[in-house]
Amino acid sequence: TDGAGAFVLMRADRARDLVAKPVYVLGNATAVWNRQISSMENLTVTAASESGRRAFDMAGLTPA
């Protein structure tokens, strides 16, 4: 597949009422280089390299 991901968002005040400890989203980003995997020049590099950098920048963090 081309991959996918999802998560559920809610307000912080509602999340505090849950049994499980909430995880706070500090940054997010998206990037698309190709509409189809068959049109990718290089299958070892994806738009995640761009969106990941943007999300870390937004969060003020660096990769581990």
N, CA, C and O atoms as CSV, one atom per row, in Angstrom:
chain,resi,resn,atom,element,x,y,z
A,1,THR,N,N,0.839,-1.185,0.000
A,1,THR,CA,C,0.000,0.000,0.000
A,1,THR,C,C,0.876,1.238,0.000
A,1,THR,O,O,2.099,1.151,0.117
A,2,ASP,N,N,0.240,2.384,-0.132
A,2,ASP,CA,C,0.951,3.654,-0.042
A,2,ASP,C,C,1.052,4.141,1.395
A,2,ASP,O,O,1.676,5.168,1.661
A,3,GLY,N,N,0.441,3.408,2.327
A,3,GLY,CA,C,0.535,3.752,3.746
A,3,GLY,C,C,-0.540,4.730,4.182
A,3,GLY,O,O,-1.088,5.476,3.371
A,4,ALA,N,N,-0.826,4.716,5.447
A,4,ALA,CA,C,-1.815,5.635,6.014
A,4,ALA,C,C,-1.664,5.654,7.526
A,4,ALA,O,O,-1.042,4.768,8.112
A,5,GLY,N,N,-2.223,6.647,8.133
A,5,GLY,CA,C,-2.209,6.751,9.585
A,5,GLY,C,C,-3.365,7.617,10.039
A,5,GLY,O,O,-3.915,8.393,9.258
A,6,ALA,N,N,-3.728,7.483,11.293
A,6,ALA,CA,C,-4.829,8.277,11.837
A,6,ALA,C,C,-4.692,8.388,13.349
A,6,ALA,O,O,-4.075,7.536,13.988
A,7,PHE,N,N,-5.270,9.437,13.914
A,7,PHE,CA,C,-5.364,9.563,15.358
A,7,PHE,C,C,-6.596,10.395,15.685
A,7,PHE,O,O,-7.096,11.148,14.849
A,8,VAL,N,N,-7.074,10.248,16.910
A,8,VAL,CA,C,-8.272,10.957,17.358
A,8,VAL,C,C,-7.844,12.150,18.202
A,8,VAL,O,O,-7.032,12.008,19.117
A,9,LEU,N,N,-8.382,13.315,17.899
A,9,LEU,CA,C,-8.066,14.526,18.653
A,9,LEU,C,C,-9.244,14.929,19.527
A,9,LEU,O,O,-10.403,14.729,19.166
A,10,MET,N,N,-8.926,15.498,20.682
A,10,MET,CA,C,-9.955,16.094,21.533
A,10,MET,C,C,-9.314,17.206,22.344
A,10,MET,O,O,-8.090,17.307,22.424
A,11,ARG,N,N,-10.148,18.030,22.937
A,11,ARG,CA,C,-9.643,19.124,23.760
A,11,ARG,C,C,-8.877,18.570,24.962
A,11,ARG,O,O,-9.190,17.490,25.462
A,12,ALA,N,N,-7.878,19.316,25.416
A,12,ALA,CA,C,-7.052,18.878,26.547
A,12,ALA,C,C,-7.883,18.673,27.808
A,12,ALA,O,O,-7.624,17.739,28.567
A,13,ASP,N,N,-8.883,19.534,28.049
A,13,ASP,CA,C,-9.687,19.379,29.263
A,13,ASP,C,C,-10.497,18.090,29.245
A,13,ASP,O,O,-10.729,17.496,30.298
A,14,ARG,N,N,-10.929,17.650,28.073
A,14,ARG,CA,C,-11.645,16.373,27.964
A,14,ARG,C,C,-10.675,15.201,28.096
A,14,ARG,O,O,-11.005,14.187,28.711
A,15,ALA,N,N,-9.493,15.338,27.525
A,15,ALA,CA,C,-8.502,14.262,27.566
A,15,ALA,C,C,-8.060,13.967,28.998
A,15,ALA,O,O,-7.756,12.821,29.327
A,16,ARG,N,N,-8.023,14.979,29.839
A,16,ARG,CA,C,-7.614,14.775,31.234
A,16,ARG,C,C,-8.581,13.870,31.995
A,16,ARG,O,O,-8.200,13.273,33.001
A,17,ASP,N,N,-9.824,13.759,31.530
A,17,ASP,CA,C,-10.824,12.912,32.190
A,17,ASP,C,C,-10.698,11.435,31.816
A,17,ASP,O,O,-11.364,10.595,32.421
A,18,LEU,N,N,-9.868,11.104,30.846
A,18,LEU,CA,C,-9.716,9.720,30.403
A,18,LEU,C,C,-8.858,8.921,31.379
A,18,LEU,O,O,-8.070,9.490,32.134
A,19,VAL,N,N,-9.017,7.610,31.358
A,19,VAL,CA,C,-8.200,6.733,32.198
A,19,VAL,C,C,-6.755,6.733,31.707
A,19,VAL,O,O,-5.822,6.839,32.502
A,20,ALA,N,N,-6.578,6.614,30.394
A,20,ALA,CA,C,-5.232,6.599,29.813
A,20,ALA,C,C,-4.643,8.009,29.833
A,20,ALA,O,O,-5.368,8.992,29.675
A,21,LYS,N,N,-3.341,8.102,30.025
A,21,LYS,CA,C,-2.654,9.390,30.034
A,21,LYS,C,C,-2.682,9.979,28.622
A,21,LYS,O,O,-2.327,9.284,27.669
A,22,PRO,N,N,-3.091,11.235,28.461
A,22,PRO,CA,C,-3.160,11.816,27.114
A,22,PRO,C,C,-1.770,12.095,26.544
A,22,PRO,O,O,-0.801,12.274,27.280
A,23,VAL,N,N,-1.702,12.126,25.238
A,23,VAL,CA,C,-0.500,12.503,24.504
A,23,VAL,C,C,-0.814,13.822,23.810
A,23,VAL,O,O,-1.822,13.925,23.110
A,24,TYR,N,N,0.015,14.810,23.989
A,24,TYR,CA,C,-0.230,16.128,23.412
A,24,TYR,C,C,0.506,16.266,22.081
A,24,TYR,O,O,1.689,15.937,21.987
A,25,VAL,N,N,-0.181,16.746,21.070
A,25,VAL,CA,C,0.396,16.951,19.740
A,25,VAL,C,C,1.079,18.312,19.739
A,25,VAL,O,O,0.426,19.343,19.905
A,26,LEU,N,N,2.382,18.312,19.553
A,26,LEU,CA,C,3.160,19.548,19.560
A,26,LEU,C,C,3.393,20.092,18.160
A,26,LEU,O,O,3.644,21.286,17.991
A,27,GLY,N,N,3.314,19.235,17.165
A,27,GLY,CA,C,3.531,19.663,15.788
A,27,GLY,C,C,2.963,18.649,14.828
A,27,GLY,O,O,2.817,17.474,15.163
A,28,ASN,N,N,2.641,19.104,13.632
A,28,ASN,CA,C,2.170,18.198,12.588
A,28,ASN,C,C,2.471,18.814,11.237
A,28,ASN,O,O,2.651,20.026,11.118
A,29,ALA,N,N,2.524,17.982,10.235
A,29,ALA,CA,C,2.773,18.460,8.874
A,29,ALA,C,C,2.397,17.362,7.901
A,29,ALA,O,O,2.288,16.193,8.270
A,30,THR,N,N,2.204,17.748,6.683
A,30,THR,CA,C,1.929,16.783,5.630
A,30,THR,C,C,2.661,17.214,4.370
A,30,THR,O,O,2.894,18.404,4.158
A,31,ALA,N,N,3.016,16.266,3.548
A,31,ALA,CA,C,3.679,16.553,2.278
A,31,ALA,C,C,3.357,15.436,1.298
A,31,ALA,O,O,3.260,14.270,1.679
A,32,VAL,N,N,3.194,15.800,0.053
A,32,VAL,CA,C,2.922,14.820,-1.005
A,32,VAL,C,C,3.814,15.155,-2.187
A,32,VAL,O,O,3.779,16.275,-2.698
A,33,TRP,N,N,4.599,14.207,-2.617
A,33,TRP,CA,C,5.448,14.424,-3.779
A,33,TRP,C,C,4.866,13.791,-5.033
A,33,TRP,O,O,5.017,14.332,-6.128
A,34,ASN,N,N,4.211,12.664,-4.883
A,34,ASN,CA,C,3.681,11.937,-6.032
A,34,ASN,C,C,2.266,11.479,-5.727
A,34,ASN,O,O,1.952,11.111,-4.595
A,35,ARG,N,N,1.428,11.502,-6.727
A,35,ARG,CA,C,0.055,11.033,-6.541
A,35,ARG,C,C,-0.008,9.510,-6.546
A,35,ARG,O,O,-0.910,8.928,-5.944
A,36,GLN,N,N,0.922,8.872,-7.206
A,36,GLN,CA,C,0.930,7.408,-7.282
A,36,GLN,C,C,2.336,6.899,-7.017
A,36,GLN,O,O,3.321,7.512,-7.428
A,37,ILE,N,N,2.417,5.773,-6.327
A,37,ILE,CA,C,3.726,5.195,-6.029
A,37,ILE,C,C,4.471,4.822,-7.313
A,37,ILE,O,O,5.701,4.834,-7.344
A,38,SER,N,N,3.739,4.498,-8.355
A,38,SER,CA,C,4.375,4.117,-9.619
A,38,SER,C,C,5.076,5.288,-10.297
A,38,SER,O,O,5.896,5.070,-11.189
A,39,SER,N,N,4.780,6.516,-9.903
A,39,SER,CA,C,5.430,7.675,-10.516
A,39,SER,C,C,6.619,8.188,-9.699
A,39,SER,O,O,7.218,9.206,-10.044
A,40,MET,N,N,6.958,7.482,-8.621
A,40,MET,CA,C,8.087,7.902,-7.796
A,40,MET,C,C,9.406,7.529,-8.462
A,40,MET,O,O,9.589,6.395,-8.903
A,41,GLU,N,N,10.320,8.490,-8.533
A,41,GLU,CA,C,11.642,8.221,-9.094
A,41,GLU,C,C,12.466,7.328,-8.185
A,41,GLU,O,O,13.203,6.462,-8.657
A,42,ASN,N,N,12.341,7.540,-6.878
A,42,ASN,CA,C,13.162,6.838,-5.906
A,42,ASN,C,C,12.247,6.311,-4.799
A,42,ASN,O,O,11.665,7.102,-4.057
A,43,LEU,N,N,12.116,5.018,-4.679
A,43,LEU,CA,C,11.214,4.428,-3.696
A,43,LEU,C,C,11.788,4.431,-2.278
A,43,LEU,O,O,11.094,4.067,-1.329
A,44,THR,N,N,13.048,4.839,-2.129
A,44,THR,CA,C,13.660,4.834,-0.796
A,44,THR,C,C,13.542,6.184,-0.086
A,44,THR,O,O,13.909,6.298,1.084
A,45,VAL,N,N,13.041,7.194,-0.773
A,45,VAL,CA,C,12.870,8.519,-0.178
A,45,VAL,C,C,11.434,8.965,-0.432
A,45,VAL,O,O,10.974,8.985,-1.574
A,46,THR,N,N,10.732,9.322,0.640
A,46,THR,CA,C,9.341,9.743,0.494
A,46,THR,C,C,9.158,11.162,1.028
A,46,THR,O,O,10.078,11.750,1.596
A,47,ALA,N,N,7.979,11.689,0.842
A,47,ALA,CA,C,7.656,13.029,1.329
A,47,ALA,C,C,7.694,13.099,2.849
A,47,ALA,O,O,7.684,14.193,3.415
A,48,ALA,N,N,7.738,11.950,3.520
A,48,ALA,CA,C,7.843,11.945,4.986
A,48,ALA,C,C,9.126,12.639,5.448
A,48,ALA,O,O,9.168,13.180,6.553
A,49,SER,N,N,10.161,12.629,4.623
A,49,SER,CA,C,11.395,13.325,4.998
A,49,SER,C,C,11.151,14.828,5.100
A,49,SER,O,O,11.785,15.500,5.913
A,50,GLU,N,N,10.260,15.351,4.303
A,50,GLU,CA,C,9.909,16.772,4.351
A,50,GLU,C,C,8.903,17.059,5.466
A,50,GLU,O,O,9.100,17.981,6.257
A,51,SER,N,N,7.837,16.283,5.532
A,51,SER,CA,C,6.801,16.546,6.541
A,51,SER,C,C,7.328,16.284,7.954
A,51,SER,O,O,6.951,16.981,8.896
A,52,GLY,N,N,8.188,15.293,8.102
A,52,GLY,CA,C,8.777,15.015,9.407
A,52,GLY,C,C,9.610,16.179,9.907
A,52,GLY,O,O,9.514,16.565,11.072
A,53,ARG,N,N,10.431,16.741,9.026
A,53,ARG,CA,C,11.256,17.895,9.389
A,53,ARG,C,C,10.372,19.069,9.804
A,53,ARG,O,O,10.658,19.742,10.794
A,54,ARG,N,N,9.298,19.316,9.049
A,54,ARG,CA,C,8.400,20.428,9.377
A,54,ARG,C,C,7.708,20.226,10.730
A,54,ARG,O,O,7.571,21.167,11.512
A,55,ALA,N,N,7.278,18.996,10.995
A,55,ALA,CA,C,6.596,18.711,12.266
A,55,ALA,C,C,7.549,18.892,13.449
A,55,ALA,O,O,7.167,19.461,14.471
A,56,PHE,N,N,8.779,18.412,13.317
A,56,PHE,CA,C,9.765,18.609,14.384
A,56,PHE,C,C,10.059,20.094,14.585
A,56,PHE,O,O,10.170,20.555,15.721
A,57,ASP,N,N,10.185,20.843,13.494
A,57,ASP,CA,C,10.419,22.286,13.602
A,57,ASP,C,C,9.269,22.969,14.339
A,57,ASP,O,O,9.498,23.808,15.210
A,58,MET,N,N,8.036,22.612,13.991
A,58,MET,CA,C,6.863,23.207,14.629
A,58,MET,C,C,6.844,22.912,16.129
A,58,MET,O,O,6.467,23.763,16.935
A,59,ALA,N,N,7.255,21.699,16.489
A,59,ALA,CA,C,7.251,21.281,17.896
A,59,ALA,C,C,8.456,21.811,18.666
A,59,ALA,O,O,8.484,21.750,19.895
A,60,GLY,N,N,9.451,22.330,17.950
A,60,GLY,CA,C,10.661,22.796,18.618
A,60,GLY,C,C,11.519,21.653,19.120
A,60,GLY,O,O,12.240,21.801,20.107
A,61,LEU,N,N,11.445,20.507,18.445
A,61,LEU,CA,C,12.189,19.309,18.842
A,61,LEU,C,C,13.083,18.848,17.705
A,61,LEU,O,O,13.011,19.370,16.592
A,62,THR,N,N,13.928,17.865,17.994
A,62,THR,CA,C,14.737,17.215,16.970
A,62,THR,C,C,14.508,15.714,17.065
A,62,THR,O,O,14.127,15.217,18.125
A,63,PRO,N,N,14.733,14.982,15.974
A,63,PRO,CA,C,14.587,13.521,16.043
A,63,PRO,C,C,15.549,12.932,17.073
A,63,PRO,O,O,16.628,13.476,17.305
A,64,ALA,N,N,15.156,11.834,17.678
A,64,ALA,CA,C,15.994,11.174,18.694
A,64,ALA,C,C,17.262,10.641,18.084
A,64,ALA,O,O,18.086,10.056,18.787
